[in-house]
């Protein structure tokens, strides 16, 4: 009997795209998922009406070749981030000492991709990517094998949660290898009102299972006494920083910035954001001559030149030329988050464009997101396809979890019916339409 031919990357992508267009089966019972999380978080946080579109009932299909490619891109960026020349270019005011800065990308990096017929394209990198534990809860609620042609990309969410817990101990052991990790503070502004507040409590429970006390705190409750960080009078070993003031510049975050400067483990810290997540870096990461000069290898340079769409800093003196090209560009604040202040060029008004030119923005070549069909059995409304991106959660460039985000509009928003976080499924290497 002749062996079946090995599927090429192109045929794998075609299979995944076909399933995203034609396979509309539901894998997640959202009522069960919300009920389970609310029971688990009873007395602390709940998912309310505002979270109606936090999770999608649909899976998203991504081929194995593209998952491997995204892993390779994350590893390549992590290699470049370790180069002294690159760090000198992205860390303002750093002395040109030729020495590396010992910094990680934070507890949970997010590498966000759009899928194209030619392969995934990196849209941005985040250093405090939210949603990882919410996605493991989603995976536990998903049906194990609802499709003959696909399997979940993450088959063991419990093991993934253990790896996520391990990140805290890895970060701590780098700084204090002989001391136990006793107390973690998860810090955000008015944390109980944050949209992903439920996840803070999932982290609290995960760390408790490993013997670590956790407090969820507003920065106002922190104080620095003799270089020791205290929260409500109790010492804190590690701060899991969920603030979106990435440089910790706001007056209300001054204590946390001082703590990071004097050696308290705050992760991610401002250096991590500057090295990994400032969007001006997207231009540097695909600048072959500079990468070569900093010592990057040819394979890394070639990979990033393809995987990262061209990007440039927005300059006021180039406003007329950028306006003429705007329909092929996507504009993002260099230190923005959560799609805030981001605009497709073809949707811009002249007033908004003027504000962009006066601010700190990048212009990135537009890479439209892939789409996912909705079955009319799910909705009686006009079943317009949903857009989606793929997030690779990682630590130090090591993959932890893939998740999709479904939405309509210009950017991800968690306000789209049937949109939200979605599990990623991997098609089998079968011919299109095979049973």
SULWOSUL-V536939 format. One record per helix or strand of 3 or more residues. SS is the DSSP state (H for helix, E for strand). FROM is the first residue (numbers start at 1). LEN is the number of residues. If there is no record, write none. Layout:
ss:SS from:FROM len:LEN
ss:SS from:FROM len:LEN
This chain:
ss:H from:9 len:14
ss:H from:30 len:11
ss:H from:49 len:3
ss:H from:64 len:18
ss:H from:84 len:7
ss:E from:108 len:9
ss:E from:119 len:8
ss:H from:132 len:10
ss:E from:150 len:3
ss:H from:157 len:19
ss:E from:183 len:5
ss:H from:191 len:3
ss:H from:197 len:12
ss:E from:213 len:5
ss:H from:219 len:3
ss:E from:222 len:4
ss:E from:228 len:4
ss:E from:238 len:4
ss:H from:251 len:11
ss:E from:265 len:3
ss:H from:270 len:8
ss:H from:281 len:4
ss:H from:288 len:7
ss:H from:298 len:10
ss:E from:311 len:3
ss:H from:316 len:13
ss:E from:329 len:5
ss:H from:345 len:3
ss:H from:350 len:9
ss:E from:361 len:5
ss:E from:370 len:3
ss:E from:386 len:10
ss:E from:398 len:10
ss:E from:420 len:3
ss:E from:424 len:4
